[in-house]
C-alpha cells in the first residue's frame, strides 16, 4: 500500500543498519540527526550506503533544538537569521545527495498568547525564504504540525503558515494534534501533505508510541489518506528504545515496524509489545 520508512532518530547511519533496513524491506529513511552531528556527517557516504542497500533518502528533518540556537519564529531577528543560515547549509548538503523534502518545525516553544501573532508573522517570513532556498536546490519544505502552544498546532494554522509561499508543503505528524482529529487535518490539508511521521499517542500529549499502543484509529486515518490520494511514504518516527511514557518487554527492531505496518495495511489491529 505504502512504502515503509523509518526516521534515523532511533539509529545510527551505519552500513550495518542500512543492511538491516534492506533485509527487513524498509524502503526509505528520513535523516534526523542531533544538531552536533548535522555538519559532521559525511552525506556522500550516506548516499553510497543508500545506493548499496537500495534505501531511499526520502526526507531530512532539519534540527529544531536547542531553542536558544534554532527558532525560525523567534522575536529575535539574529536568531531567525542564524536559523536560516544553518538550514541553508544543511539543505544544500542533503539536496546534493538526492534528498528533496526537508521537514521543518514552524516554531520553538512555549509561545505566549500575546506573542502568537508576531511569531506567526516571523515564521511565515522565514518559511517563505526557506521555500525559495529549497526550490533552488530541487527540493521542497514540508512544514510539520506541532503540539501544545507551538505554531502549527491546528490544520487552520498550518494552512496559514504555508500560505506564505505556494511552494510550501506539509509533513503530517500523526501524534501531535491535541485539539482536532487526524482525519480532519488530512481532509483539510489533502494534497499539500507530501510526507508524514507515523506514531501513536493518548490524545493528551505527543508520545511517539508504536501504532496500537495509543488511541489513534489507524483504519480511519488510512482511509482518509487514501481519499486525499497521499503519495508519500509510511514514515515511522519512533525510537527503538521505549520512551519513559511506556513500558515494553524489549527494544523495538526494524522487523517490528514492518509487522506493524503490514497489520494496519491489512485492516488488522497491530500487536502490542508493551
BAFI-3210 file (N, C-alpha, C; in Angstrom, 3 decimals, decimal comma, padded with zeros to 6 digits):
// residues 274
n [1|2|3|4|5|6|7|8|9|10|11|12|13|14|15|16|17|18|19|20|21|22|23|24|25|26|27|28|29|30|31|32|33|34|35|36|37|38|39|40|41|42|43|44|45|46|47|48|49|50|51|52|53|54|55|56|57|58|59|60|61|62|63|64|65|66|67|68|69|70|71|72|73|74|75|76|77|78|79|80|81|82|83|84|85|86|87|88|89|90|91|92|93|94|95|96|97|98|99|100|101|102|103|104|105|106|107|108|109|110|111|112|113|114|115|116|117|118|119|120|121|122|123|124|125|126|127|128|129|130|131|132|133|134|135|136|137|138|139|140|141|142|143|144|145|146|147|148|149|150|151|152|153|154|155|156|157|158|159|160|161|162|163|164|165|166|167|168|169|170|171|172|173|174|175|176|177|178|179|180|181|182|183|184|185|186|187|188|189|190|191|192|193|194|195|196|197|198|199|200|201|202|203|204|205|206|207|208|209|210|211|212|213|214|215|216|217|218|219|220|221|222|223|224|225|226|227|228|229|230|231|232|233|234|235|236|237|238|239|240|241|242|243|244|245|246|247|248|249|250|251|252|253|254|255|256|257|258|259|260|261|262|263|264|265|266|267|268|269|270|271|272|273|274]
n.u [000,827|001,715|005,107|007,373|008,914|011,544|012,503|015,762|016,119|016,280|018,429|021,821|023,487|024,810|026,661|025,928|023,333|021,985|022,088|020,459|018,055|017,489|017,286|014,964|013,099|012,516|012,001|012,784|014,328|014,153|016,436|017,477|019,072|020,984|021,820|024,607|025,652|024,907|026,496|028,857|028,393|029,044|027,687|027,943|028,890|026,682|024,927|026,195|025,775|023,004|022,567|023,902|022,411|019,880|018,079|015,889|016,697|014,557|013,658|014,647|014,956|015,122|017,127|015,763|016,302|018,847|016,509|017,579|019,347|018,136|015,307|012,865|010,785|011,396|011,343|013,617|015,592|018,221|018,522|016,661|017,844|020,256|019,234|018,226|020,621|021,902|020,035|020,090|022,679|022,491|020,397|021,557|023,683|022,356|020,533|022,291|022,906|020,621|018,302|015,010|012,993|012,413|011,852|010,454|010,162|007,750|008,104|009,677|009,060|007,816|004,967|003,768|000,419|000,110|002,234|001,794|000,738|002,800|004,846|003,830|003,864|006,651|007,514|006,262|007,520|010,126|009,707|008,899|011,313|012,858|011,468|012,085|014,851|015,028|013,745|015,548|017,401|016,243|014,239|011,646|010,113|008,658|006,255|005,778|003,062|002,546|002,522|000,805|001,589|002,950|003,514|001,392|-000,360|-002,848|-004,956|-005,895|-004,007|-001,678|-002,389|-002,404|000,311|001,622|000,639|002,370|004,051|003,626|005,057|005,453|004,952|003,484|004,303|002,780|002,283|001,288|000,917|000,675|-001,502|-003,724|-006,120|-007,873|-009,031|-006,993|-007,978|-009,519|-007,504|-006,049|-008,010|-008,343|-005,801|-005,021|-003,847|-001,542|000,017|003,012|004,652|004,955|004,890|004,728|003,277|001,926|-000,378|-001,892|-003,802|-003,505|-000,945|001,980|003,504|004,920|004,609|004,437|002,186|-000,936|-000,363|-001,514|-004,249|-005,022|-007,141|-006,352|-007,309|-009,299|-007,705|-005,971|-007,811|-008,579|-006,187|-005,954|-008,182|-007,504|-005,527|-002,836|000,579|002,961|005,513|005,084|006,125|007,730|008,310|009,878|011,700|013,941|014,268|012,184|010,218|010,005|007,371|006,098|006,056|007,938|008,584|010,929|013,446|012,493|012,678|013,832|012,230|009,866|008,561|007,843|006,112|004,148|003,187|002,261|000,144|-001,655|-002,088|-003,439|-005,852|-005,956|-005,588|-002,675|-000,217|000,517|003,547|004,144]
n.v [-001,201|001,395|002,454|001,524|003,481|004,781|006,928|008,180|008,932|007,084|005,387|004,751|005,953|003,700|001,190|-001,351|-000,947|000,023|-002,290|-003,964|-002,602|-003,015|-005,824|-006,135|-005,049|-002,340|000,567|003,225|006,101|008,777|011,245|012,177|013,994|014,749|018,137|018,503|016,585|017,180|018,743|017,343|014,898|012,624|013,081|012,168|009,604|008,504|008,582|006,701|004,384|004,263|003,805|001,356|-000,384|-000,011|001,887|004,486|007,875|009,577|011,911|014,794|015,713|018,795|020,162|021,145|022,000|022,953|025,412|027,899|028,252|027,572|028,723|029,507|031,233|033,123|036,062|037,427|038,837|038,147|035,521|034,264|034,727|033,332|030,763|030,426|030,483|028,168|026,193|026,573|025,716|022,984|022,106|022,427|020,572|018,097|018,013|017,750|015,078|013,924|014,215|015,469|016,545|018,542|018,596|020,873|022,497|024,872|026,599|027,234|026,502|027,434|029,364|032,476|033,700|036,439|036,851|035,381|036,223|037,866|035,994|034,157|035,759|036,162|033,526|032,833|034,614|033,593|030,967|031,485|032,375|030,047|028,257|029,152|028,815|026,019|025,330|026,253|024,322|022,089|021,007|020,692|022,429|020,961|021,685|020,970|019,829|020,704|020,150|021,336|024,652|025,366|026,849|026,022|024,106|023,338|022,444|024,727|026,668|025,621|025,840|028,615|029,167|027,894|029,380|031,370|030,906|029,495|027,255|025,803|022,860|020,124|018,273|015,695|014,928|012,267|012,186|014,599|016,362|017,987|019,243|018,692|016,231|013,701|012,847|014,998|016,883|015,728|015,777|018,531|019,497|017,850|017,460|018,876|017,539|015,939|014,206|012,167|011,621|008,805|007,728|006,789|007,977|009,326|011,263|013,256|014,307|014,505|011,334|009,465|006,675|003,209|002,437|001,196|001,176|003,396|005,704|006,280|005,882|003,800|002,655|004,433|006,658|005,740|005,353|008,013|009,113|007,713|008,660|011,296|010,855|010,449|010,293|009,620|008,201|005,728|006,771|005,973|007,636|006,930|005,926|003,155|002,354|002,248|005,096|007,113|007,148|004,755|001,176|-001,537|-004,955|-005,331|-003,797|-002,191|-003,627|-003,408|-005,127|-005,101|-002,745|-003,209|-005,380|-004,119|-002,116|-003,739|-005,077|-002,928|-002,061|-004,255|-004,106|-004,871|-005,002|-003,799|-005,787|-005,403|-004,629|-003,675]
n.w [000,000|001,017|000,789|003,341|005,767|007,914|010,490|011,171|013,744|015,720|015,298|014,221|011,275|009,852|007,975|008,803|009,854|007,584|006,034|007,583|007,354|004,621|004,615|006,058|004,444|004,605|003,007|002,883|004,420|006,802|007,273|010,354|012,612|015,595|016,441|016,761|015,100|012,562|010,819|010,839|009,701|007,069|004,199|001,608|002,018|003,282|001,131|-000,551|000,950|000,886|-001,814|-002,145|-000,555|-001,424|-000,290|-000,016|000,335|001,669|003,024|005,014|008,267|009,416|012,033|015,243|017,782|020,176|021,441|021,907|019,928|017,538|015,975|013,939|014,188|016,023|018,097|018,001|015,629|014,888|015,755|014,102|011,607|011,900|012,082|009,512|008,044|009,014|008,188|005,429|004,741|005,446|003,812|001,295|001,463|001,881|-000,249|-002,284|-002,251|-003,059|-001,496|-001,330|000,180|002,944|006,256|008,515|011,669|012,523|014,649|017,867|021,355|024,686|023,462|024,175|024,490|023,795|022,136|019,893|017,388|016,313|016,215|014,386|012,104|011,771|011,462|009,065|007,312|007,404|006,511|003,917|002,788|003,132|001,532|-001,027|-001,029|-000,779|-003,165|-005,080|-004,805|-005,803|-004,194|-001,610|001,130|003,927|006,132|009,481|011,494|014,897|018,523|021,555|022,614|020,372|017,113|014,349|015,364|014,625|011,828|010,533|011,280|010,171|007,490|007,286|007,737|005,538|003,527|003,081|000,965|-002,174|-002,753|-000,482|001,447|003,395|006,317|007,838|011,106|013,008|015,740|017,018|017,078|019,200|019,569|017,571|015,191|013,589|011,117|010,274|009,923|007,788|005,794|005,499|004,696|002,650|-000,562|-000,044|001,696|001,768|003,025|006,015|009,592|011,410|014,344|017,559|020,110|023,183|022,917|024,747|024,991|022,877|022,199|020,705|020,421|019,353|016,700|017,801|020,432|021,443|021,033|018,416|015,614|013,338|010,988|010,147|009,716|007,727|005,673|005,248|004,276|001,893|000,558|000,025|-001,699|-000,872|-001,573|-000,450|001,737|004,309|007,043|009,863|012,920|015,366|018,172|018,807|021,412|024,273|025,136|028,181|028,824|028,434|028,849|027,608|026,791|025,553|023,416|020,318|017,032|013,605|012,160|013,601|012,849|010,215|010,534|012,029|010,258|008,176|009,389|009,845|007,187|006,265|007,489|010,132|013,759|015,181|016,906|020,379|021,915|024,323]
ca.u [000,000|002,710|006,448|007,609|010,119|011,901|013,375|017,026|016,192|016,489|019,546|022,951|023,532|025,955|026,454|025,204|021,920|021,437|021,894|019,286|016,892|017,225|016,850|013,597|012,265|012,216|012,417|013,187|014,615|014,272|017,640|017,165|020,309|021,196|022,483|026,066|026,049|024,413|027,579|029,969|028,004|029,523|026,474|028,310|028,958|025,292|024,400|026,754|025,078|021,623|022,635|024,328|021,371|018,602|017,241|015,638|016,855|013,255|013,495|015,627|014,323|016,023|017,159|014,866|016,721|018,212|015,745|018,386|020,144|017,278|013,890|012,566|009,724|011,866|011,198|014,979|015,941|019,517|018,289|015,992|018,830|021,187|018,500|018,189|021,965|022,111|019,172|020,570|023,834|022,061|019,614|022,497|024,431|021,495|019,996|023,375|022,924|019,348|017,134|014,216|011,963|013,025|010,831|010,834|009,233|007,488|008,455|010,044|008,000|006,391|004,622|002,769|-000,692|000,318|003,299|001,493|000,574|004,119|005,611|003,293|004,370|008,071|007,639|005,873|008,586|011,249|009,299|008,932|012,713|013,306|010,827|012,856|016,163|014,825|013,402|016,791|018,140|015,417|013,568|010,537|010,000|007,425|006,021|005,207|002,139|003,183|001,563|000,828|001,493|003,748|002,808|001,027|-000,989|-004,144|-004,962|-006,074|-002,758|-000,759|-002,803|-001,927|001,772|002,081|000,184|003,479|004,696|002,883|005,937|005,483|004,140|003,186|004,609|001,702|002,680|000,051|000,781|000,864|-002,723|-004,344|-007,416|-008,696|-008,726|-006,071|-008,696|-009,869|-006,282|-005,768|-009,005|-008,136|-004,534|-005,113|-002,722|-000,352|000,794|003,958|005,315|004,296|005,550|003,768|003,408|000,654|-000,395|-003,092|-004,583|-003,217|000,290|002,726|004,116|005,767|004,447|004,180|000,756|-001,528|-000,100|-002,257|-005,676|-005,313|-007,912|-005,474|-008,068|-009,924|-006,648|-005,522|-008,858|-008,507|-005,014|-006,264|-009,184|-006,843|-004,508|-001,488|001,524|004,256|005,971|004,569|007,393|007,703|009,227|009,838|012,970|013,915|014,155|010,904|010,259|009,668|005,920|005,528|006,949|007,941|009,380|012,216|013,573|011,941|013,594|013,337|011,158|008,626|007,883|007,242|004,981|003,135|002,586|001,544|-001,131|-002,522|-002,457|-004,347|-007,076|-005,887|-005,056|-001,276|000,093|001,214|004,743|004,182]
ca.v [000,000|002,461|002,041|001,719|004,242|004,900|008,047|007,785|009,449|005,992|004,508|005,403|005,758|002,828|000,143|-002,454|-000,620|000,052|-003,684|-004,460|-001,980|-003,735|-007,182|-006,082|-004,429|-000,936|001,108|004,630|006,689|010,216|011,595|013,019|013,962|015,818|019,294|018,363|015,634|017,611|019,218|016,389|013,703|012,508|012,810|011,361|008,214|008,079|008,324|005,431|003,306|004,188|003,172|-000,037|-001,203|000,321|002,597|005,842|009,007|010,178|013,251|015,231|016,515|019,853|020,190|022,155|022,351|023,711|026,574|029,124|028,311|027,390|029,075|030,330|032,183|033,905|037,514|037,933|038,705|037,490|034,091|033,815|034,745|032,221|029,539|030,347|030,128|026,753|025,383|026,681|024,835|021,582|021,839|022,272|019,324|016,932|018,013|017,311|013,609|013,427|014,478|016,541|017,009|018,975|018,826|021,965|022,927|026,296|027,417|026,606|026,685|027,785|030,646|033,206|034,148|037,800|036,834|034,433|036,909|038,253|034,784|033,652|036,628|035,893|032,172|032,863|035,283|032,671|029,852|031,992|032,337|028,658|027,628|029,530|028,168|024,615|025,254|026,403|023,073|020,989|020,377|021,431|022,496|020,370|022,262|019,926|020,195|020,566|020,115|022,311|026,064|025,598|027,232|024,880|023,055|023,020|022,490|026,117|027,410|025,119|026,468|029,996|029,160|027,534|030,404|032,306|030,633|028,378|026,086|025,111|021,665|019,754|016,977|015,363|014,095|011,656|012,181|015,964|017,170|017,858|019,921|018,255|014,855|013,467|012,745|016,358|017,512|015,170|016,280|019,955|019,772|016,961|017,268|019,588|016,604|015,199|013,197|012,047|010,968|007,861|007,212|006,781|008,751|009,188|012,484|014,205|014,951|013,634|010,205|008,710|005,247|002,386|002,283|000,123|001,439|004,587|005,822|006,619|004,940|003,696|002,361|005,685|007,527|005,169|005,648|009,448|009,318|007,185|009,523|012,512|010,367|010,642|009,564|009,527|007,008|005,495|007,026|005,915|008,491|006,262|005,348|001,719|002,219|002,775|006,349|006,959|007,137|003,436|000,049|-002,648|-006,085|-005,307|-002,732|-002,487|-003,978|-002,966|-006,045|-004,716|-001,690|-003,837|-006,158|-003,161|-001,511|-004,775|-005,290|-001,779|-002,076|-005,385|-003,876|-005,556|-004,254|-004,213|-006,377|-004,551|-005,192|-003,165]
ca.w [000,000|001,061|001,186|004,769|006,057|009,328|010,828|011,786|015,115|016,660|014,950|013,552|009,821|009,605|006,972|009,448|009,940|006,221|005,627|008,291|006,726|003,380|004,944|006,580|003,408|004,882|001,709|002,913|005,723|006,982|008,012|011,511|013,375|016,572|015,852|016,738|014,063|011,250|009,958|010,826|008,955|005,695|003,429|000,442|002,481|003,476|-000,204|-001,012|001,668|000,388|-003,132|-001,998|000,073|-002,070|000,667|-000,497|001,257|001,372|003,579|006,001|009,311|009,856|013,502|015,818|019,124|021,265|021,006|022,002|018,709|016,364|016,086|012,757|014,537|017,164|018,070|017,829|014,202|014,732|015,887|012,875|010,527|012,132|011,748|008,052|007,588|009,325|007,327|004,044|004,617|005,502|002,598|000,183|001,617|001,715|-001,612|-003,163|-002,297|-003,553|-000,644|-001,945|001,117|004,190|007,280|009,402|012,708|012,308|015,815|019,124|022,338|024,588|022,845|024,945|023,630|023,296|021,125|018,819|016,110|015,806|015,912|013,121|011,041|011,545|010,932|007,661|006,570|007,294|005,652|002,549|002,349|003,058|000,368|-002,221|-000,912|-001,120|-004,584|-005,848|-004,655|-006,307|-003,061|-001,001|002,588|004,453|007,455|010,336|012,565|016,201|019,635|022,648|022,212|019,162|015,897|013,515|016,175|014,028|010,361|010,115|011,423|009,137|006,236|007,321|007,612|004,196|002,573|002,884|-000,326|-002,778|-002,865|000,804|001,608|004,775|006,932|008,779|012,242|013,492|017,208|017,514|017,152|020,519|019,625|016,448|014,796|012,487|009,841|009,873|009,428|006,466|004,842|005,288|004,009|001,480|-001,474|000,427|002,519|000,926|003,847|007,307|010,711|011,973|015,708|018,289|021,352|024,010|022,688|025,825|024,546|021,971|022,893|019,781|020,654|018,174|016,454|018,579|021,847|021,827|020,747|017,022|014,798|012,175|009,769|009,721|009,203|006,460|004,697|004,930|003,425|000,565|-000,077|-000,497|-002,632|-000,341|-002,416|000,217|002,454|005,670|007,702|011,315|013,674|016,664|018,568|019,100|022,864|024,749|025,885|029,599|028,985|028,169|029,132|026,668|027,272|024,844|022,419|019,003|015,951|012,302|011,757|014,282|012,090|009,035|011,026|012,458|009,064|007,434|010,072|009,562|005,770|006,037|008,245|011,421|014,899|015,429|018,195|021,344|022,529|025,699]
c.u [000,864|004,061|006,644|008,935|010,342|012,835|014,642|017,195|016,516|017,647|020,621|022,954|024,785|025,618|025,652|023,714|021,273|021,183|020,658|017,996|016,505|016,691|015,400|012,629|011,715|012,836|013,006|013,541|014,429|015,534|017,245|018,332|020,302|022,001|023,981|026,565|025,688|025,542|028,733|029,660|028,535|028,331|026,761|028,392|027,561|024,641|024,915|026,049|023,650|021,577|022,950|023,192|019,962|017,597|017,101|015,889|015,653|013,165|014,579|014,887|015,329|015,980|016,322|015,217|018,249|017,581|016,550|019,246|019,272|015,841|013,542|011,467|010,127|011,566|012,544|015,413|017,275|019,364|017,595|017,003|019,832|020,526|018,450|019,550|022,256|021,316|019,631|021,734|023,415|021,234|020,549|023,244|023,558|020,873|021,035|023,468|021,527|018,139|016,339|013,041|012,637|011,929|011,323|009,742|009,000|007,773|009,092|008,852|008,623|006,198|003,500|001,665|-000,469|001,381|002,921|001,395|001,914|004,931|005,117|003,841|005,829|008,300|007,311|006,927|009,765|010,917|009,289|010,356|013,200|012,707|011,617|014,248|016,056|014,562|014,651|017,642|017,315|014,622|012,392|010,695|008,650|007,251|005,253|004,209|002,761|002,153|001,621|000,706|002,286|002,880|002,505|000,370|-002,419|-004,004|-005,062|-004,765|-001,692|-001,107|-002,321|-000,420|002,210|001,563|001,270|004,151|004,022|003,752|005,975|004,522|004,075|003,742|003,559|002,229|001,422|-000,089|000,946|-000,427|-003,452|-005,727|-008,318|-008,242|-007,716|-006,796|-009,126|-008,659|-005,978|-006,744|-008,782|-006,881|-004,372|-003,835|-001,478|000,551|001,694|004,741|004,624|005,234|004,511|004,171|002,071|000,773|-001,742|-004,041|-004,383|-001,962|001,005|003,416|005,107|005,797|004,263|002,671|000,198|-001,318|-000,877|-003,691|-006,015|-006,107|-007,179|-006,217|-008,772|-008,886|-006,144|-006,529|-008,806|-007,327|-005,270|-007,240|-008,568|-005,678|-003,090|-000,520|002,873|004,541|005,286|005,789|007,238|008,726|009,199|011,223|012,839|013,763|012,870|011,090|009,810|008,172|005,287|006,561|006,808|008,841|010,758|012,263|012,922|013,051|013,025|012,176|009,828|007,852|007,197|006,011|003,826|002,414|001,760|000,190|-002,105|-003,004|-003,448|-005,620|-007,113|-005,363|-003,638|-001,115|000,817|002,417|004,823|003,317]
c.v [001,256|001,840|002,376|002,437|004,355|006,087|007,540|008,375|008,346|005,080|005,291|005,048|004,973|001,802|-001,008|-002,170|-000,505|-001,373|-004,279|-003,864|-002,724|-005,137|-007,217|-005,376|-003,070|-000,134|002,505|005,043|008,204|010,454|012,573|012,907|015,025|016,941|019,098|017,362|016,108|018,013|018,236|015,122|013,761|012,102|012,005|009,885|007,673|007,769|006,997|004,250|003,152|003,520|001,682|-000,916|-000,831|000,928|004,045|006,858|009,926|011,638|013,529|016,106|017,546|019,962|021,342|022,530|022,274|025,008|027,870|029,312|028,285|027,775|030,019|031,351|033,085|035,391|038,195|037,750|038,002|035,974|033,535|033,726|033,609|030,883|029,341|029,929|028,653|025,871|025,419|025,741|023,369|021,198|021,602|020,946|018,108|016,869|017,506|015,789|013,048|013,637|015,633|017,002|017,328|019,364|019,904|022,207|024,429|027,192|026,544|026,773|026,949|029,144|031,287|033,698|035,534|037,878|036,070|035,106|037,303|037,032|034,140|034,459|036,297|034,486|032,143|033,553|034,336|031,501|030,258|031,940|030,899|027,930|027,924|028,898|026,693|024,457|025,370|025,145|021,853|020,277|021,227|021,418|021,921|020,830|021,252|020,504|019,842|020,609|021,360|023,760|026,361|026,149|025,983|023,763|022,744|023,046|023,925|026,889|026,918|025,736|027,914|030,053|028,885|028,498|031,432|032,128|029,409|027,143|025,267|023,923|021,280|018,380|016,737|014,431|013,589|011,680|013,570|016,746|016,921|018,496|019,587|016,872|014,810|013,456|014,120|017,069|017,035|015,725|017,751|020,248|018,945|016,889|018,079|018,667|015,772|014,152|013,172|011,419|010,108|007,489|007,405|007,607|008,622|010,371|013,540|014,998|013,991|012,531|009,444|007,218|004,530|002,307|001,027|000,315|002,654|004,537|006,135|005,501|004,818|003,381|003,610|006,622|007,040|005,476|007,112|009,739|008,831|008,097|010,797|012,152|010,688|009,730|009,314|008,183|006,934|005,551|007,026|006,885|008,036|005,705|003,866|001,452|002,874|004,119|006,119|006,822|005,766|002,357|-000,995|-003,738|-006,120|-004,086|-003,168|-002,880|-003,420|-003,844|-005,671|-003,667|-002,262|-004,644|-005,239|-002,562|-002,522|-005,047|-004,160|-001,807|-003,193|-005,275|-004,528|-004,620|-004,709|-004,818|-005,365|-005,302|-004,783|-004,031]
c.w [000,000|001,340|002,650|004,958|007,548|009,521|011,486|013,183|016,114|016,334|014,206|012,072|009,444|008,533|007,554|009,499|008,565|005,717|006,303|007,729|005,457|003,664|005,407|005,644|003,843|003,750|001,772|004,329|005,651|007,794|009,111|012,483|014,466|015,940|015,737|015,708|012,649|010,311|009,861|010,029|007,527|004,812|002,169|000,822|002,725|002,130|-000,752|-000,344|001,161|-000,982|-003,011|-001,483|-000,404|-001,083|000,201|000,622|001,038|001,821|004,606|007,002|009,791|011,381|014,048|017,253|019,195|020,761|021,082|020,747|017,454|016,694|014,947|013,033|015,698|016,979|017,866|016,370|013,971|014,837|014,648|011,733|010,679|011,804|010,242|007,508|007,830|008,367|005,873|003,803|004,574|004,279|001,417|000,269|001,336|000,324|-002,596|-003,252|-002,585|-002,674|-001,245|-001,088|002,450|005,184|008,240|010,438|012,551|013,502|016,881|020,083|023,714|023,932|023,665|024,015|023,027|022,205|019,865|017,456|015,503|015,406|014,612|011,949|010,723|010,991|009,451|006,799|006,345|006,375|004,187|001,997|002,174|001,860|-000,898|-002,202|-001,296|-002,613|-005,460|-005,801|-005,058|-005,244|-002,584|000,510|002,983|005,896|008,304|011,336|013,916|017,324|020,522|022,147|020,951|018,042|015,076|014,293|015,742|012,506|009,867|010,200|010,453|007,787|006,167|007,093|006,176|003,132|002,298|001,531|-000,923|-003,010|-001,573|000,814|003,085|005,115|008,003|009,858|012,928|015,010|017,829|017,723|018,469|020,598|018,441|016,020|013,657|011,147|009,353|009,290|008,012|005,439|004,512|004,458|002,742|000,642|-001,106|001,257|001,613|001,702|005,197|008,333|011,406|013,394|016,406|019,565|022,033|023,874|023,782|025,509|023,613|022,774|022,008|020,143|019,320|017,952|017,115|020,060|022,353|021,352|019,287|016,346|013,462|010,890|009,245|009,114|007,854|005,355|004,278|004,011|002,005|-000,171|-000,629|-001,406|-002,162|-001,078|-001,737|000,846|003,811|006,594|009,229|011,901|015,132|016,963|018,870|020,595|023,330|025,436|027,327|029,833|028,767|028,512|028,037|027,217|026,641|023,944|021,106|018,036|014,645|011,843|012,400|013,491|010,856|009,442|011,410|011,253|008,289|008,058|009,755|008,119|005,449|006,896|009,605|012,503|015,164|016,814|019,075|021,907|023,997|026,610]
res [x|x|x|x|x|x|x|x|x|x|x|x|x|x|x|x|x|x|x|x|x|x|x|x|x|x|x|x|x|x|x|x|x|x|x|x|x|x|x|x|x|x|x|x|x|x|x|x|x|x|x|x|x|x|x|x|x|x|x|x|x|x|x|x|x|x|x|x|x|x|x|x|x|x|x|x|x|x|x|x|x|x|x|x|x|x|x|x|x|x|x|x|x|x|x|x|x|x|x|x|x|x|x|x|x|x|x|x|x|x|x|x|x|x|x|x|x|x|x|x|x|x|x|x|x|x|x|x|x|x|x|x|x|x|x|x|x|x|x|x|x|x|x|x|x|x|x|x|x|x|x|x|x|x|x|x|x|x|x|x|x|x|x|x|x|x|x|x|x|x|x|x|x|x|x|x|x|x|x|x|x|x|x|x|x|x|x|x|x|x|x|x|x|x|x|x|x|x|x|x|x|x|x|x|x|x|x|x|x|x|x|x|x|x|x|x|x|x|x|x|x|x|x|x|x|x|x|x|x|x|x|x|x|x|x|x|x|x|x|x|x|x|x|x|x|x|x|x|x|x|x|x|x|x|x|x|x|x|x|x|x|x|x|x|x|x|x|x|x|x|x|x|x|x]
***
